Amino acid sequence: MVVGVGCGPGMLTERAIAVIRDAELIYGSKSAIERAAPHIGNGCEVRIITDYAALRLLPENAVVLSTGDPMLAGLGYLGGEVISGISSYQYACAKLGIPLTKTAIVNAHAADHAAAFEVIHGEVCRGKIAFVIADPAFDVAACAMRLQDACPACMIAVCERLGYPDERIAIGDTNAPPVPASDLFVVMAGVF
Ligand SMILES: C[S@@+](CC[C@H](N)C(=O)[O-])C[C@H]1O[C@@H](n2cnc3c(N)ncnc32)[C@H](O)[C@@H]1O
């Protein structure tokens, strides 16, 4: 079973908490385990994931924690039952007051960023607000430059460390895009 633990602290659903409480064996990243820790039972064996390829070979009773929502570039690909979590996508849209229906998701995490810029450009040109799953190397300024001819009113938001005490949401435009101050951020681009 794969359980979403939310994109930041305090975002576990009641369903996720119930599964974590009953678990005998839990796998997760350090941050996912930290989020679940208050609900993990004394007898539960907890292991930090070191080899993501080996996750497909886990025993039936293993509960795999996935940050955010498992189906948003998370561990939901492992299959089996998936318990959804609050994603950085949902959280950022709520914070910016952007309806999910106006958005298009672009996954630039560990991906070809130049190719992602083209996809983002295409989405903005067809009137969508692009939600971009970034990684620390994602160059927001270069993305903004590519969007300069997409539409004159295009805004760029950088949403960092969502849900954490030092959460930061900065909004700019294609001429003056926000500069990320941390490694954990998503980008929103379009008219909003
Ligand atoms: C492998 S993806 C996992 C996304 C996750 N499954 C979700 O639902 O948000 C990791 C990327 O998600 C984004 N992300 C996850 N948590 C975040 C947070 N709390 N604040 C900002 N961005 C976040 C960042 O772009 C990060 O590089």
The ligand as an SDF file (V2000), in Angstrom:
LIG
                    3D

 27 29  0  0  0  0  0  0  0  0999 V2000
    9.0930   14.0770   -6.7570 C   0  0  0  0  0  0  0  0  0  0  0  0
    8.0440   15.4990   -6.6830 S   0  0  0  0  0  0  0  0  0  0  0  0
    6.8500   14.9400   -5.5380 C   0  0  0  0  0  0  0  0  0  0  0  0
    5.5820   15.7670   -5.5050 C   0  0  0  0  0  0  0  0  0  0  0  0
    4.6270   15.2880   -4.4300 C   0  0  0  0  0  0  0  0  0  0  0  0
    4.1890   13.9350   -4.6780 N   0  0  0  0  0  0  0  0  0  0  0  0
    3.3920   16.1870   -4.2750 C   0  0  0  0  0  0  0  0  0  0  0  0
    2.2860   15.6660   -4.2940 O   0  0  0  0  0  0  0  0  0  0  0  0
    3.5620   17.4100   -4.0740 O   0  0  0  0  0  0  0  0  0  0  0  0
    9.0070   16.6120   -5.7020 C   0  0  0  0  0  0  0  0  0  0  0  0
    8.7430   18.0430   -6.1150 C   0  0  0  0  0  0  0  0  0  0  0  0
    7.4540   18.4450   -5.6660 O   0  0  0  0  0  0  0  0  0  0  0  0
    7.4780   19.8010   -5.2810 C   0  0  0  0  0  0  0  0  0  0  0  0
    7.1740   19.8950   -3.8370 N   0  0  0  0  0  0  0  0  0  0  0  0
    6.9020   18.8750   -3.0110 C   0  0  0  0  0  0  0  0  0  0  0  0
    6.6430   19.3310   -1.7750 N   0  0  0  0  0  0  0  0  0  0  0  0
    6.7350   20.6730   -1.8280 C   0  0  0  0  0  0  0  0  0  0  0  0
    6.5720   21.7200   -0.8720 C   0  0  0  0  0  0  0  0  0  0  0  0
    6.2480   21.4710    0.4020 N   0  0  0  0  0  0  0  0  0  0  0  0
    6.7520   23.0020   -1.2690 N   0  0  0  0  0  0  0  0  0  0  0  0
    7.0760   23.2800   -2.5580 C   0  0  0  0  0  0  0  0  0  0  0  0
    7.2550   22.3230   -3.5020 N   0  0  0  0  0  0  0  0  0  0  0  0
    7.0800   21.0470   -3.1520 C   0  0  0  0  0  0  0  0  0  0  0  0
    8.8770   20.3220   -5.6080 C   0  0  0  0  0  0  0  0  0  0  0  0
    8.8560   20.8160   -6.9310 O   0  0  0  0  0  0  0  0  0  0  0  0
    9.6890   19.0520   -5.5050 C   0  0  0  0  0  0  0  0  0  0  0  0
   10.9130   19.1400   -6.2070 O   0  0  0  0  0  0  0  0  0  0  0  0
  1  2  1  0
  2  3  1  0
  2 10  1  0
  3  4  1  0
  4  5  1  0
  5  6  1  0
  5  7  1  0
  7  8  2  0
  7  9  1  0
 10 11  1  0
 11 12  1  0
 11 26  1  0
 12 13  1  0
 13 14  1  0
 13 24  1  0
 14 15  1  0
 14 23  1  0
 15 16  2  0
 16 17  1  0
 17 18  1  0
 17 23  2  0
 18 19  1  0
 18 20  2  0
 20 21  1  0
 21 22  2  0
 22 23  1  0
 24 25  1  0
 24 26  1  0
 26 27  1  0
M  CHG  2   2   1   9  -1
M  END
$$$$
